[in-house]
Amino acid sequence: MKEPRNDDERLAALLDGKLDRRQREKLLADVAASDHDYQVLTNTASVLRRMEEEDAAAASLVQESVYHEHIADTAPVFRHIDEGDGAGATLVAEDVIPLRPRTRTRPWRRWAIAAGIAGIAAAAALVARQGSSAESVPMRLAGELNHLQGGLPDEWERSLELARGGEGSDVRAARAAHAGALLVDLSVAVQARDTVDIRELSGQLRYGFDSETSASPFQRISERPGAPVDSLQRLLSAGTERLANRLGRESLELGAWVEAARLAAHGRNGEFFRGEGAVPPSAEGLLAADIAAARALEQVRAAIPATGPPRWDELTAALDTLQAKITGG
């Protein structure tokens, strides 16, 4: 977390129930995306829990110590506890238990803070687990490209021209599709541990789509491209979720599918189109208003027969056209 004061305020707002759903999810995503921040958070929760346990133990000890040893067979009798009480505190009648809450410390407040931070830590852990097990669509598609164990092809264009968005175009959808394509390329690079492409592609995503905050997962990826794969994938999952919420999930996932399909066609990977890489059911509806894009999608479908391998040359040309249309290129 690069801005401690801001993060303290966000944490306090969360504990007070003042964050809406989107703000809460963003905070949890930021925490889950940072190994350091998550560790700090869990350590804080642990310290506060110990403080609360110590308070509870101290309160129990006070009760036991004022139990009158000469009336062990009767009901317990307690001293009246005052701030200035010393060793000479007197016993009170058996039917009165006038214990006063301690005013110098506020265990209930500690408990609330500890419980709140522990809840955040647990939620952050859940996000982290989901990030590694429930992979995003771009990551799943990249995982189907079994022929790319060594990373992206040497001749592959590792960047796309940012969507210009001419008259009547949906710039937001074009940007989402462009981001989806880059996310697939970055996922392939992460799986192959290609630090050069990891740094380049995460930088493009950072500056092109996620530059509004200093806590971008893509910045962290670009700063440590040689980190363990599971750590990078967790950051990638968090970053994908941020962009999907900001730009539009369906357009981002369509852009991811087209890029993955282009890579599959380049490598003549017919298995891709029979499984996870089948044409998304939502594609036709997303492209209904764009005649040229809808026509390119029809050509893609036509080039993938029900049996036998795709007609690769036709498929490659149709996919290139489709990508240009949906990204505004």
N, C-alpha and C positions, 0 to 999 in steps of 0.2 A: 504494500500500500504506500504510494509515493507521497500522499498528502495526509500526515497523521491527524492534523486538526480536523480536516474534512471527514476523515474516516471515524474519528471519535464522535463527531456530531451525527454521522449516519448511524453508528452503532447505538448511540443514545436514543435516536429517533426510533430505531427498530425496537429497542427495549420498551419504549413508551407507547408502542403501537401506532406511530405516526407515519410509517412508510406505507405507501400503497403497494399492490402486488408487484407491479413492474419494478419499482425501486427496490423492493425486498429481493426479488429474483436477481437483480443486477448486483446487489451487495453480495449475495451468496455466491454468485458466479465469480466475482472478483476474488473472494476468499478462496474458493475451490481451485481457482486457476493459479494460485500462488502457494507453493510449498511453505515458504517462510511465513506468510500471513496466516495460513492455516495452523502452523505450529504455534505461533504466538497466541492465536485465539484459544487453542486447546490448553496451552500452558496457563493462560489467564483463568480459564474456567477451573482448572485443577487447583490453582492457588486459592481462588475464592471458595471453592468447595471445602478445602482444608480449613479455611478461616471459619466457615459456618460450622464444621464439625467440632472445631476447637471451642467455639462459643457454646455449642450444645453440651459439650463435655464439661466446660467450666460451670455452666448453670447447674448441671447434675451434681457436680462436686460440692457446690455451695449448699444445695439442699441436704446432701448426705452429711456434711460437716456440722450442720446446725441441729441435727437430730439429737435429742436429749438422751444420753446413754443410760440414765437412770430410769427411764420409762419405756424401755425397749419393748415391753409387752403391751403398750398402749398405742394410741394413734400418734403419728409423728407430729412434733412441734417444731416450728420454724422461727428463726429470728426475723425481726423486721429489718430489712436491708435498706440503709440510707446511704447517700453519697458519702457522708462523713463517717460512716460506721467504722468502728475499729474493733479491737479485740474485746472490748467491754460491752458489746451489744447484749441486750437482755432477752430472756425468753418471754414469750407472750402466751396467753391462755391457749389451751389445747384446741378449743373450738374456733380459733381465729388463725388464718394463714395469710397474713398481710404482706406477702412478698410483693415488692414493688418492681416493675420492670426496670432494668438498667437503662440509664439515659445517656451514658457516655458513648455507648456503642449501639448500633442498630442492626441486630442479627437478621431481622426480616428483610432489611434492605440488601444486606449482603447476599442473603438467600435468593432474593429476586434477581439481583445482578448475576449471581452464579448460575442460576437456572436459565436465565436469558441467554448468557454467553454459551453455556453448555448446549442450549437448543440451537444456537447459531452454528456451533461447531458440528453438532450432529447433522444439521441440514447441509452444511458445507461438505461434510464427508459423504452424504448421500449424493450430492451433485457430482462430487469427484468420482464416486463409484459408477454413477450413471454415465459419466463422461467416458469411462473406459470400457464399460460393458454394453450399454445401449448406445452404440455409435450413431453419429449423425449420418444423414443420407450421403453426403459427399465421401465420408470415410468408408461407408459400406460399399459404395460403388467402386472406390479405389481398391478395396479389398478383393473385388471380383476380377480385377485385371491381373490375373496370375502371371501373365507373360512379362510383367514389368518389375520383376524382382530386383533388377539393377537400376530402377528409376526411370525417369522420362527419357524417351529416345533423344539421342544427341541432336538430331535435326528438328526437334519439336520446338515450336514457338512458345516460349515460356511467359509471354505476356500478351495481353490483348489490348487493343486500343480502347481507351475508356469511352463509354457510350456518349456519343455527341447529342443524340436526341433531336432529330429534326422536327419539322412541323407535324403535329398530331401524334407524335410518338409518346410512349409511356416511359419517361426517363427513369422513373423509380424501378419499374419492372426490368428495364434494360440493365441497370446497375446491379440489380439482384442477380440476374442471369450471369453477368460478367463475374460477380463475386463467387457464384456457385462454381463456375469453370475453374477459377483460380484455386478454390478450396479443394477440388479434386486433384489438381496438379500438386498442391502442397501436401495433400494426404499421401500421394504416391511417393513424393520425395521423402517424407517422414518415414514411411515404411521401408524405404531403401536406404535410409540414413545418409542421404546425399546432402551434406551440410551446405554446399554452394547453392543448390536450388532451394533448400529450406530457407536460407537467409534472404535470397532474392524474392521468392514468392511471398514469404511472410511480410517482407518490407512493402511489397506492392499492396497487399491487403491492408496493412496498417495505414499507409499514407493515402490510399485510394478510397477506403471505406470506413476506417475506424480511428480517425485522427482526432476526434473530439475530446478524448480523455487520455490521460497519461497512464491509465491502468489497462491498456489494451493487451489482451492475450497474445496478439500477433507481435507486439513489440517484445514481449518476453521470449517468444519463439525466436525472433531474429537476433536477440542478444545472446542466446545460448542454443545454437542449432545442433550442437553435439550432445545435448542432454539426453537421458534415457528416452526410448521411444514412448513408453507409457506416459511419461511426464509431458512430452510434446503432444501426444494425442489427447491428453486431458485438457491442455491449453487450447488445442485446435477445436475440440468439442465445445468448450466454453465460448470461443470466438465465433464459431459457426452459429451458435444459438443467439448471440448478440446481433449478428448481421441478419439472421432470419427474422428476428423480431423487428428490426429497424427497417429492412428493405422489403420484406415480403417473403414468406417461406416458400410458397408454391413456385414463384418465379426463380428463386434461388435454386431450388431443387431441380427445376427443369433445366436451368443452365448447367448444373452439375451433371445431370444425365447426358446432355448433349456432348459435353467435353469428355466424359468417360466413354461414351459410344464412339467418339472420334478416335480415342486412343485404342479402343478395342478393334475398330476397323483398320487402323494403321497396323496393328499387330496380327491381323487376321484371327482374332479370338472369337470364334463363333459361339462358344459356350456362354459368353457374356450375355448375349441377346436372348438366351433361353432361360435365364434365371433372373437374378436381381436386376440385370440390365435390360429387361424387356421395356418397351415403350411405356412410359407412365400413363395411367388411365386419365390423369388430369390434363395431359398435354393438349388434347384436342380442344377442350374448353378454354384453356388459357390462350390459345392461338386463334380462336374463332373469329376475332375481329380483325386479324391481320391476314389478308388473303394470300400474300406471298409466303408468309411463314407457314400457314396452313397447307399450302400446296407443297412446300418442302417437306413437311411432316408426312404427307401422303406418299411422297416419293421414298422417304425413309422406310415406311411400312412396306411399300411395294418391293423394296430391295431385300427384304428379310422374309423369304418364303417359309411356309409352315414346316417343310422338310428340306433337308439339304443345307449347305452353307449359304450365307448371304451373297448377293452379287456385289462384291467388294467395291468395284470402281463406282458403280451407281450409288451405293450406300455412302461412300466417302464424299462424293460430290454433294449429295443431298444433305448430309450432316454439316458440311462446311457452309452450305447456303443457309441452313436452319440456324446455325450459330450466329452468322452475320446478321440475320434478321432479328433474333431475340436479344442480341447485345447492342443493337444499334450501330453495328460496324459498317 
